[in-house]
Amino acid sequence: MNIKDIHAIEILDSRGKPTVRTFITLDDDSIHQASVPSGASTGAHEAVELRDIENTRHMGQGVLSAVSHVNNEIKTAVMGMKISDLNAIDSIMIELDGTENKGKLGANAILSVSMAAVRAAAASEAKPLWQFINEYYFSEKEPAFPRLMVNVVNGGKHAGWNFDIQEFMVIPTENQPTTSTRIAAEIFQTLGAALKEKKLSTLVGDEGGYSPALSSNEAVLEEIVEAAQAAGYTNTKDFRFGLDCAATEFFGDGIYTLKKTNETKSPEEMIEYYKKIGQEYSIESFEDPFAEDDWKTFSEFTTIANQFKFTVVGDDLFVTNPKRIQRGIQEKAANAVLIKLNQIGTVMETAHAIKMTQGAGWKVAVSHRSGETEDTFIADLAYGCGADFIKTGSMSRSERLAKYNRLLEIEHGKE
């Protein structure tokens, strides 16, 4: 089956900002599509998300240039290719762009084609997307359901800096979607009722978590513990905590400045802070606890974290880039990697990053972005690669729930 046509359009993501959706038509006239997400808290080393910077439309956030690259240069380069030659398609686009960070064509343009091609290839073989992903990229791994990292409270850049930590997550200990989604949903709903009773805001942030005005990071954790208990769930038994610290956002000149309390902390003091709350609240996972180039402190904390069985997840540190992941493995800078397709820009490179992470014995967490679409590709990717975790937002907002619902479909064989 060959590529007969490629066509991209500009659509809107969950924040109402433009993004790219690409349609690939095969010889049999079947059409397969994919949409790319967009981050707000982005790492400096991510692949380039090409924007028009044309203030007369969408406040300079349009993606018509990326759309044009799909409809012209990329289309010309891959038209007529066998859809089964996915690595060749991705390699041609990478070569066509010719930059280290995909700044010429845009990672959003390239990824939209890459993801749509994988969908088309799966359909051409009449296989569920997760099965095709597993067999094509991860044949040595058994598909497995990831544990959910469910955002219940938003802070930091995602919610107007009501607290410094960007995401407070519950991670159900059970990985079967029917059970894990129920645990997370019941905790989320019970927390919402408790906040409303206390006359605190139940408005949600970009990723669907509540954003109440509480006094501290610890106060948030206490509220979640209480809500979970009211729902019949216990920390460590039924769920664990996960934090996305997004520390790059409050780092400067070698110092971490906690904006909520106006405290400044050295890297060593931040290590002690995380160690303290990690033990006190049985926190399982710390994502980006330090700034994106603070390799030394990441390594020091990971040594301690291994003693306490904390998972140290690198997001801005690694940006799904195999070169940075390799450095992290050598320096023992973490023990897990957050995987975001649009940080690197092709499914082929994403699969390479996942396999490198798994090969090191580290954990894999497949993730959404704060600006999402209804595309559920990452759910199939997480199951197909046997990821340890999936992070796709809260138990609200349909662009987040679509991914959880996709996992439920896979569980029940509705593929």
DOTORDO-931791 format. One record per residue (C-alpha): residue in one letter; x, z, y. Coordinates in Angstrom, 3 decimals. Layout:
@code->A&c1->X&c3->Z&c2->Y
...
***
This chain:
@code->M&c1->0.000&c3->0.000&c2->0.000
@code->N&c1->1.458&c3->-1.072&c2->3.361
@code->I&c1->0.896&c3->-0.103&c2->6.990
@code->K&c1->-1.512&c3->-2.586&c2->8.551
@code->D&c1->-1.953&c3->-0.992&c2->11.973
@code->I&c1->-0.995&c3->2.027&c2->14.066
@code->H&c1->-2.875&c3->3.198&c2->17.119
@code->A&c1->-2.517&c3->6.386&c2->19.167
@code->I&c1->-4.832&c3->7.908&c2->21.752
@code->E&c1->-4.649&c3->10.833&c2->24.153
@code->I&c1->-6.888&c3->13.744&c2->23.123
@code->L&c1->-7.219&c3->17.366&c2->24.295
@code->D&c1->-5.847&c3->20.488&c2->22.597
@code->S&c1->-7.359&c3->23.976&c2->22.525
@code->R&c1->-6.168&c3->24.707&c2->26.065
@code->G&c1->-7.722&c3->21.515&c2->27.408
@code->K&c1->-4.323&c3->19.860&c2->27.805
@code->P&c1->-3.569&c3->16.368&c2->26.528
@code->T&c1->-1.895&c3->15.742&c2->23.193
@code->V&c1->-1.447&c3->12.807&c2->20.826
@code->R&c1->-3.641&c3->11.679&c2->17.946
@code->T&c1->-2.453&c3->8.746&c2->15.833
@code->F&c1->-4.445&c3->6.571&c2->13.424
@code->I&c1->-2.726&c3->4.628&c2->10.633
@code->T&c1->-4.621&c3->1.801&c2->8.936
@code->L&c1->-3.515&c3->0.666&c2->5.465
@code->D&c1->-3.966&c3->-2.673&c2->3.670
@code->D&c1->-7.242&c3->-1.485&c2->2.186
@code->D&c1->-8.567&c3->-0.851&c2->5.733
@code->S&c1->-8.644&c3->2.913&c2->5.163
@code->I&c1->-7.786&c3->4.889&c2->8.301
@code->H&c1->-5.835&c3->8.164&c2->8.351
@code->Q&c1->-5.153&c3->10.342&c2->11.364
@code->A&c1->-3.120&c3->13.291&c2->12.591
@code->S&c1->-2.978&c3->15.306&c2->15.814
@code->V&c1->-0.017&c3->17.246&c2->17.169
@code->P&c1->-0.135&c3->20.745&c2->18.699
@code->S&c1->1.662&c3->22.094&c2->21.768
@code->G&c1->3.456&c3->25.371&c2->22.452
@code->A&c1->3.326&c3->27.632&c2->25.520
@code->S&c1->6.095&c3->30.056&c2->24.611
@code->T&c1->8.624&c3->27.379&c2->23.706
@code->G&c1->12.269&c3->27.619&c2->22.710
@code->A&c1->14.906&c3->25.891&c2->24.825
@code->H&c1->16.271&c3->24.142&c2->21.740
@code->E&c1->12.996&c3->22.562&c2->20.610
@code->A&c1->12.520&c3->18.819&c2->20.329
@code->V&c1->11.053&c3->17.322&c2->23.506
@code->E&c1->7.303&c3->17.181&c2->23.976
@code->L&c1->7.020&c3->14.116&c2->26.209
@code->R&c1->4.737&c3->14.573&c2->29.212
@code->D&c1->3.968&c3->12.015&c2->31.928
@code->I&c1->4.744&c3->14.296&c2->34.912
@code->E&c1->2.187&c3->12.273&c2->36.830
@code->N&c1->0.293&c3->14.665&c2->39.096
@code->T&c1->-2.605&c3->12.318&c2->39.720
@code->R&c1->-4.019&c3->13.078&c2->36.260
@code->H&c1->-4.152&c3->16.199&c2->34.062
@code->M&c1->-1.934&c3->18.110&c2->36.527
@code->G&c1->1.142&c3->16.291&c2->35.285
@code->Q&c1->0.457&c3->17.097&c2->31.618
@code->G&c1->-0.690&c3->13.679&c2->30.424
@code->V&c1->0.841&c3->12.091&c2->27.317
@code->L&c1->0.149&c3->8.420&c2->27.973
@code->S&c1->3.873&c3->7.642&c2->27.806
@code->A&c1->4.063&c3->9.193&c2->24.305
@code->V&c1->0.921&c3->7.276&c2->23.298
@code->S&c1->2.487&c3->4.063&c2->24.605
@code->H&c1->5.631&c3->4.675&c2->22.531
@code->V&c1->3.482&c3->4.918&c2->19.383
@code->N&c1->1.482&c3->1.824&c2->20.234
@code->N&c1->4.505&c3->-0.266&c2->21.084
@code->E&c1->8.058&c3->0.597&c2->19.923
@code->I&c1->7.095&c3->2.712&c2->16.900
@code->K&c1->4.314&c3->0.379&c2->15.785
@code->T&c1->6.653&c3->-2.620&c2->15.968
@code->A&c1->9.337&c3->-0.797&c2->13.982
@code->V&c1->7.226&c3->0.413&c2->11.043
@code->M&c1->4.414&c3->-2.143&c2->10.738
@code->G&c1->4.244&c3->-3.608&c2->7.248
@code->M&c1->6.302&c3->-0.833&c2->5.647
@code->K&c1->5.226&c3->0.689&c2->2.359
@code->I&c1->3.355&c3->3.907&c2->3.100
@code->S&c1->5.121&c3->5.524&c2->0.144
@code->D&c1->8.471&c3->5.160&c2->1.964
@code->L&c1->7.853&c3->8.233&c2->4.107
@code->N&c1->11.475&c3->9.288&c2->4.527
@code->A&c1->12.368&c3->5.747&c2->5.544
@code->I&c1->9.555&c3->5.704&c2->8.118
@code->D&c1->10.737&c3->9.008&c2->9.614
@code->S&c1->14.368&c3->7.864&c2->9.586
@code->I&c1->13.513&c3->4.643&c2->11.420
@code->M&c1->11.682&c3->6.593&c2->14.141
@code->I&c1->14.591&c3->9.028&c2->14.515
@code->E&c1->17.029&c3->6.107&c2->14.826
@code->L&c1->14.720&c3->4.288&c2->17.238
@code->D&c1->14.642&c3->7.359&c2->19.480
@code->G&c1->18.398&c3->7.805&c2->19.238
@code->T&c1->18.564&c3->11.209&c2->20.945
@code->E&c1->19.387&c3->14.651&c2->19.577
@code->N&c1->16.095&c3->16.141&c2->20.821
@code->K&c1->13.734&c3->13.133&c2->20.518
@code->G&c1->13.639&c3->12.970&c2->24.293
@code->K&c1->13.281&c3->9.183&c2->24.490
@code->L&c1->10.090&c3->8.603&c2->22.486
@code->G&c1->8.928&c3->12.228&c2->22.386
@code->A&c1->8.587&c3->14.517&c2->19.381
@code->N&c1->4.826&c3->14.482&c2->19.957
@code->A&c1->4.748&c3->10.687&c2->19.523
@code->I&c1->7.022&c3->10.660&c2->16.476
@code->L&c1->5.340&c3->13.600&c2->14.745
@code->S&c1->1.850&c3->12.156&c2->15.152
@code->V&c1->2.949&c3->9.094&c2->13.183
@code->S&c1->4.910&c3->11.134&c2->10.645
@code->M&c1->1.977&c3->13.416&c2->9.809
@code->A&c1->-0.565&c3->10.575&c2->9.731
@code->A&c1->1.737&c3->8.659&c2->7.370
@code->V&c1->1.867&c3->11.598&c2->4.948
@code->R&c1->-1.943&c3->11.786&c2->4.979
@code->A&c1->-2.182&c3->8.069&c2->4.383
@code->A&c1->0.323&c3->8.218&c2->1.514
@code->A&c1->-1.594&c3->11.072&c2->-0.135
@code->A&c1->-4.857&c3->9.148&c2->0.154
@code->S&c1->-3.268&c3->5.981&c2->-1.233
@code->E&c1->-2.429&c3->7.936&c2->-4.395
@code->A&c1->-5.843&c3->9.658&c2->-4.453
@code->K&c1->-4.208&c3->13.091&c2->-4.291
@code->P&c1->-5.054&c3->16.154&c2->-2.221
@code->L&c1->-2.683&c3->16.457&c2->0.725
@code->W&c1->-1.157&c3->19.715&c2->-0.563
@code->Q&c1->-0.456&c3->18.165&c2->-3.972
@code->F&c1->1.184&c3->15.096&c2->-2.480
@code->I&c1->3.324&c3->17.257&c2->-0.173
@code->N&c1->4.397&c3->19.378&c2->-3.116
@code->E&c1->5.298&c3->16.449&c2->-5.344
@code->Y&c1->7.021&c3->14.359&c2->-2.650
@code->Y&c1->8.990&c3->17.054&c2->-0.814
@code->F&c1->8.982&c3->20.215&c2->-2.967
@code->S&c1->8.834&c3->19.108&c2->-6.592
@code->E&c1->11.012&c3->22.068&c2->-7.640
@code->K&c1->8.466&c3->24.578&c2->-6.246
@code->E&c1->5.068&c3->25.607&c2->-7.536
@code->P&c1->2.294&c3->25.493&c2->-4.915
@code->A&c1->1.322&c3->29.021&c2->-3.884
@code->F&c1->-0.984&c3->30.576&c2->-1.346
@code->P&c1->0.794&c3->32.164&c2->1.599
@code->R&c1->-0.021&c3->35.597&c2->2.927
@code->L&c1->-1.840&c3->35.415&c2->6.245
@code->M&c1->-0.259&c3->36.552&c2->9.506
@code->V&c1->-3.420&c3->37.099&c2->11.542
@code->N&c1->-3.164&c3->37.631&c2->15.278
@code->V&c1->-5.623&c3->40.335&c2->16.313
@code->V&c1->-4.282&c3->41.257&c2->19.765
@code->N&c1->-2.539&c3->38.930&c2->22.247
@code->G&c1->0.002&c3->40.016&c2->24.840
@code->G&c1->2.965&c3->38.600&c2->26.712
@code->K&c1->2.762&c3->35.025&c2->27.956
@code->H&c1->-0.353&c3->34.342&c2->25.877
@code->A&c1->-2.474&c3->36.934&c2->27.677
@code->G&c1->-1.195&c3->37.540&c2->31.207
@code->W&c1->1.407&c3->40.166&c2->30.225
@code->N&c1->-1.046&c3->42.956&c2->29.412
@code->F&c1->1.792&c3->44.198&c2->27.155
@code->D&c1->5.232&c3->42.857&c2->26.394
@code->I&c1->4.833&c3->42.003&c2->22.709
@code->Q&c1->3.180&c3->38.616&c2->22.449
@code->E&c1->1.304&c3->39.014&c2->19.174
@code->F&c1->0.118&c3->41.970&c2->17.122
@code->M&c1->-0.724&c3->40.723&c2->13.646
@code->V&c1->-2.201&c3->42.124&c2->10.460
@code->I&c1->-0.775&c3->40.728&c2->7.221
@code->P&c1->-3.103&c3->41.359&c2->4.257
@code->T&c1->-1.147&c3->42.314&c2->1.147
@code->E&c1->-3.405&c3->40.051&c2->-0.948
@code->N&c1->-2.630&c3->36.332&c2->-0.780
@code->Q&c1->-5.837&c3->34.868&c2->-2.254
@code->P&c1->-7.657&c3->33.331&c2->0.733
@code->T&c1->-11.106&c3->34.684&c2->-0.204
@code->T&c1->-9.800&c3->38.265&c2->-0.094
@code->S&c1->-7.198&c3->37.961&c2->2.651
@code->T&c1->-9.499&c3->36.218&c2->5.119
@code->R&c1->-12.164&c3->38.873&c2->4.511
@code->I&c1->-9.742&c3->41.747&c2->5.139
@code->A&c1->-8.462&c3->40.176&c2->8.346
@code->A&c1->-11.910&c3->39.177&c2->9.596
@code->E&c1->-13.381&c3->42.633&c2->9.003
@code->I&c1->-10.485&c3->44.347&c2->10.780
@code->F&c1->-10.792&c3->41.889&c2->13.676
@code->Q&c1->-14.555&c3->42.344&c2->14.025
@code->T&c1->-14.319&c3->46.130&c2->13.749
@code->L&c1->-11.590&c3->46.199&c2->16.390
@code->G&c1->-13.774&c3->44.118&c2->18.690
@code->A&c1->-16.667&c3->46.536&c2->18.311
@code->A&c1->-14.385&c3->49.522&c2->18.996
@code->L&c1->-12.932&c3->47.918&c2->22.127
@code->K&c1->-16.395&c3->47.098&c2->23.426
@code->E&c1->-17.527&c3->50.677&c2->22.818
@code->K&c1->-14.554&c3->51.887&c2->24.882
@code->K&c1->-15.478&c3->49.380&c2->27.596
@code->L&c1->-12.254&c3->47.450&c2->27.053
@code->S&c1->-12.049&c3->43.677&c2->27.236
@code->T&c1->-12.873&c3->41.645&c2->24.157
@code->L&c1->-11.903&c3->38.370&c2->25.805
@code->V&c1->-9.450&c3->36.451&c2->23.659
@code->G&c1->-6.106&c3->34.826&c2->24.418
@code->D&c1->-4.792&c3->31.376&c2->23.531
@code->E&c1->-4.562&c3->32.174&c2->19.830
@code->G&c1->-7.849&c3->34.022&c2->19.516
@code->G&c1->-6.652&c3->37.627&c2->19.604
@code->Y&c1->-8.203&c3->40.213&c2->21.899
@code->S&c1->-6.420&c3->41.025&c2->25.152
@code->P&c1->-7.478&c3->44.530&c2->26.223
@code->A&c1->-5.674&c3->46.425&c2->28.973
@code->L&c1->-3.992&c3->49.192&c2->26.981
@code->S&c1->-1.151&c3->51.440&c2->28.082
@code->S&c1->1.597&c3->50.360&c2->25.690
@code->N&c1->2.585&c3->48.437&c2->22.587
@code->E&c1->2.098&c3->51.611&c2->20.560
@code->A&c1->-1.427&c3->52.039&c2->21.936
@code->V&c1->-2.307&c3->48.611&c2->20.545
@code->L&c1->-0.997&c3->49.535&c2->17.100
@code->E&c1->-3.014&c3->52.767&c2->17.168
@code->E&c1->-6.207&c3->50.881&c2->18.020
@code->I&c1->-5.666&c3->48.476&c2->15.138
@code->V&c1->-4.939&c3->51.303&c2->12.669
@code->E&c1->-8.159&c3->53.054&c2->13.694
@code->A&c1->-10.224&c3->49.870&c2->13.453
@code->A&c1->-8.770&c3->49.058&c2->10.044
@code->Q&c1->-9.609&c3->52.532&c2->8.756
@code->A&c1->-13.152&c3->52.192&c2->10.076
@code->A&c1->-13.405&c3->48.915&c2->8.170
@code->G&c1->-12.155&c3->50.612&c2->5.006
@code->Y&c1->-8.568&c3->49.340&c2->5.037
@code->T&c1->-5.272&c3->51.213&c2->5.098
@code->N&c1->-1.931&c3->50.187&c2->6.549
@code->T&c1->0.641&c3->49.525&c2->3.757
@code->K&c1->-2.031&c3->49.463&c2->1.033
@code->D&c1->-4.325&c3->46.694&c2->2.235
@code->F&c1->-2.276&c3->45.194&c2->5.035
@code->R&c1->0.973&c3->45.475&c2->6.960
@code->F&c1->1.768&c3->44.882&c2->10.624
@code->G&c1->3.606&c3->41.903&c2->12.030
@code->L&c1->4.869&c3->41.532&c2->15.595
@code->D&c1->5.827&c3->38.418&c2->17.520
@code->C&c1->8.006&c3->39.922&c2->20.214
@code->A&c1->8.884&c3->36.586&c2->21.901
@code->A&c1->11.803&c3->38.455&c2->23.449
@code->T&c1->13.254&c3->35.384&c2->25.166
@code->E&c1->10.378&c3->35.736&c2->27.631
@code->F&c1->11.621&c3->39.126&c2->28.881
@code->F&c1->15.379&c3->38.653&c2->28.559
@code->G&c1->17.865&c3->37.943&c2->31.321
@code->D&c1->21.501&c3->38.670&c2->32.167
@code->G&c1->22.057&c3->40.463&c2->28.863
@code->I&c1->19.174&c3->42.896&c2->29.429
@code->Y&c1->15.620&c3->43.122&c2->28.079
@code->T&c1->13.111&c3->44.072&c2->30.782
@code->L&c1->9.790&c3->45.406&c2->29.500
@code->K&c1->7.426&c3->44.246&c2->32.233
@code->K&c1->4.533&c3->46.510&c2->31.272
@code->T&c1->6.519&c3->49.726&c2->31.793
@code->N&c1->9.257&c3->48.273&c2->34.029
@code->E&c1->11.911&c3->49.573&c2->31.631
@code->T&c1->15.216&c3->47.877&c2->31.034
@code->K&c1->16.850&c3->48.082&c2->27.624
@code->S&c1->20.196&c3->46.968&c2->26.293
@code->P&c1->20.259&c3->44.999&c2->23.034
@code->E&c1->21.315&c3->48.211&c2->21.246
@code->E&c1->18.374&c3->50.107&c2->22.733
@code->M&c1->15.992&c3->47.340&c2->21.640
@code->I&c1->17.309&c3->47.683&c2->18.084
@code->E&c1->16.568&c3->51.404&c2->18.184
@code->Y&c1->13.109&c3->50.758&c2->19.624
@code->Y&c1->12.174&c3->48.308&c2->16.869
@code->K&c1->13.631&c3->50.599&c2->14.232
@code->K&c1->11.508&c3->53.479&c2->15.557
@code->I&c1->8.164&c3->51.659&c2->15.716
@code->G&c1->8.966&c3->49.795&c2->12.505
@code->Q&c1->9.208&c3->53.044&c2->10.590
@code->E&c1->6.368&c3->54.764&c2->12.430
@code->Y&c1->3.825&c3->51.980&c2->11.859
@code->S&c1->5.226&c3->50.468&c2->8.633
@code->I&c1->5.808&c3->47.143&c2->10.363
@code->E&c1->6.680&c3->44.423&c2->7.887
@code->S&c1->7.680&c3->41.577&c2->10.168
@code->F&c1->9.493&c3->41.231&c2->13.495
@code->E&c1->9.434&c3->37.698&c2->14.900
@code->D&c1->11.906&c3->36.812&c2->17.665
@code->P&c1->12.792&c3->40.451&c2->18.414
@code->F&c1->15.695&c3->39.171&c2->20.546
@code->A&c1->16.388&c3->36.217&c2->22.819
@code->E&c1->16.869&c3->32.737&c2->21.419
@code->D&c1->20.679&c3->32.735&c2->21.770
@code->D&c1->21.345&c3->36.424&c2->21.158
@code->W&c1->22.843&c3->35.715&c2->17.727
@code->K&c1->24.967&c3->38.854&c2->17.685
@code->T&c1->22.030&c3->41.234&c2->18.131
@code->F&c1->19.904&c3->39.318&c2->15.642
@code->S&c1->22.663&c3->39.775&c2->13.049
@code->E&c1->23.082&c3->43.469&c2->13.814
@code->F&c1->19.353&c3->44.098&c2->13.562
@code->T&c1->19.020&c3->42.102&c2->10.338
@code->T&c1->21.636&c3->44.297&c2->8.678
@code->I&c1->19.515&c3->47.325&c2->9.559
@code->A&c1->16.266&c3->45.518&c2->8.745
@code->N&c1->17.421&c3->44.768&c2->5.224
@code->Q&c1->17.829&c3->48.510&c2->4.645
@code->F&c1->14.264&c3->49.183&c2->5.807
@code->K&c1->12.832&c3->46.033&c2->4.202
@code->F&c1->11.761&c3->44.559&c2->7.539
@code->T&c1->11.322&c3->40.797&c2->7.662
@code->V&c1->13.222&c3->39.348&c2->10.633
@code->V&c1->11.703&c3->35.979&c2->11.537
@code->G&c1->13.547&c3->33.495&c2->13.710
@code->D&c1->11.345&c3->31.192&c2->15.792
@code->D&c1->12.988&c3->30.338&c2->19.136
@code->L&c1->16.272&c3->31.226&c2->17.424
@code->F&c1->15.961&c3->28.392&c2->14.891
@code->V&c1->13.262&c3->26.031&c2->16.255
@code->T&c1->12.840&c3->24.562&c2->12.740
@code->N&c1->16.206&c3->22.859&c2->13.203
@code->P&c1->18.349&c3->22.673&c2->10.039
@code->K&c1->21.556&c3->22.903&c2->12.090
@code->R&c1->20.503&c3->26.172&c2->13.700
@code->I&c1->19.088&c3->27.498&c2->10.414
@code->Q&c1->22.438&c3->26.784&c2->8.740
@code->R&c1->24.210&c3->28.769&c2->11.445
@code->G&c1->21.720&c3->31.593&c2->10.973
@code->I&c1->22.384&c3->31.675&c2->7.242
@code->Q&c1->26.133&c3->31.829&c2->7.832
@code->E&c1->25.807&c3->34.617&c2->10.411
@code->K&c1->23.036&c3->36.463&c2->8.518
@code->A&c1->21.044&c3->36.385&c2->11.730
@code->A&c1->17.599&c3->36.770&c2->10.087
@code->N&c1->15.951&c3->36.722&c2->6.690
@code->A&c1->13.019&c3->34.426&c2->7.463
@code->V&c1->12.296&c3->31.271&c2->9.459
@code->L&c1->9.162&c3->30.307&c2->11.351
@code->I&c1->8.381&c3->26.666&c2->10.637
@code->K&c1->6.693&c3->24.578&c2->13.340
@code->L&c1->6.433&c3->20.839&c2->12.776
@code->N&c1->6.563&c3->19.896&c2->16.437
@code->Q&c1->9.747&c3->21.881&c2->17.076
@code->I&c1->11.719&c3->19.309&c2->15.069
@code->G&c1->9.378&c3->16.297&c2->15.187
@code->T&c1->9.080&c3->14.812&c2->11.660
@code->V&c1->7.693&c3->15.995&c2->8.338
@code->M&c1->10.932&c3->14.923&c2->6.633
@code->E&c1->13.079&c3->17.210&c2->8.811
@code->T&c1->10.530&c3->20.007&c2->8.502
@code->A&c1->10.727&c3->19.799&c2->4.703
@code->H&c1->14.527&c3->19.898&c2->4.941
@code->A&c1->14.327&c3->23.054&c2->7.073
@code->I&c1->11.949&c3->24.694&c2->4.581
@code->K&c1->14.120&c3->23.856&c2->1.575
@code->M&c1->17.247&c3->25.112&c2->3.328
@code->T&c1->15.465&c3->28.392&c2->4.119
@code->Q&c1->14.173&c3->28.810&c2->0.571
@code->G&c1->17.579&c3->27.909&c2->-0.839
@code->A&c1->19.106&c3->30.818&c2->1.066
@code->G&c1->16.582&c3->33.206&c2->-0.473
@code->W&c1->14.905&c3->33.666&c2->2.899
@code->K&c1->11.169&c3->33.756&c2->3.558
@code->V&c1->9.218&c3->30.867&c2->5.066
@code->A&c1->6.372&c3->31.288&c2->7.558
@code->V&c1->4.542&c3->28.062&c2->8.431
@code->S&c1->3.074&c3->28.299&c2->11.917
@code->H&c1->0.598&c3->26.792&c2->14.360
@code->R&c1->1.166&c3->26.548&c2->18.130
@code->S&c1->-0.732&c3->28.209&c2->20.967
@code->G&c1->-2.135&c3->24.834&c2->21.993
@code->E&c1->-3.793&c3->23.666&c2->18.770
@code->T&c1->-6.167&c3->21.006&c2->17.496
@code->E&c1->-8.616&c3->20.973&c2->14.623
@code->D&c1->-5.980&c3->19.322&c2->12.416
@code->T&c1->-5.416&c3->21.397&c2->9.243
@code->F&c1->-2.143&c3->19.813&c2->8.068
@code->I&c1->-0.207&c3->23.104&c2->8.170
@code->A&c1->-2.554&c3->24.748&c2->5.647
@code->D&c1->-1.755&c3->22.065&c2->3.079
@code->L&c1->1.934&c3->22.254&c2->3.989
@code->A&c1->2.041&c3->26.050&c2->3.548
@code->Y&c1->0.366&c3->25.895&c2->0.134
@code->G&c1->2.254&c3->22.817&c2->-1.001
@code->C&c1->5.698&c3->24.227&c2->-0.193
@code->G&c1->4.915&c3->27.700&c2->-1.556
@code->A&c1->5.447&c3->29.384&c2->1.827
@code->D&c1->5.520&c3->33.173&c2->1.959
@code->F&c1->3.329&c3->33.309&c2->5.069
@code->I&c1->1.100&c3->31.194&c2->7.267
@code->K&c1->0.572&c3->32.050&c2->10.900
@code->T&c1->-2.386&c3->30.288&c2->12.440
@code->G&c1->-3.997&c3->32.646&c2->14.910
@code->S&c1->-6.888&c3->35.034&c2->14.914
@code->M&c1->-10.265&c3->35.203&c2->13.255
@code->S&c1->-11.844&c3->33.444&c2->16.219
@code->R&c1->-11.636&c3->29.983&c2->17.823
@code->S&c1->-12.447&c3->27.065&c2->15.571
@code->E&c1->-9.031&c3->25.408&c2->15.880
@code->R&c1->-7.562&c3->28.542&c2->14.228
@code->L&c1->-10.324&c3->29.087&c2->11.685
@code->A&c1->-10.081&c3->25.470&c2->10.543
@code->K&c1->-6.738&c3->26.277&c2->8.884
@code->Y&c1->-8.076&c3->29.393&c2->7.140
@code->N&c1->-11.124&c3->27.439&c2->6.009
@code->R&c1->-8.869&c3->24.734&c2->4.622
@code->L&c1->-7.077&c3->27.343&c2->2.489
@code->L&c1->-10.469&c3->28.478&c2->1.219
@code->E&c1->-11.304&c3->24.882&c2->0.296
@code->I&c1->-8.064&c3->24.571&c2->-1.655
@code->E&c1->-8.713&c3->27.891&c2->-3.423
@code->H&c1->-12.147&c3->26.707&c2->-4.523
@code->G&c1->-10.925&c3->23.264&c2->-5.577
@code->K&c1->-12.796&c3->21.410&c2->-2.814
@code->E&c1->-9.891&c3->19.135&c2->-2.021
***
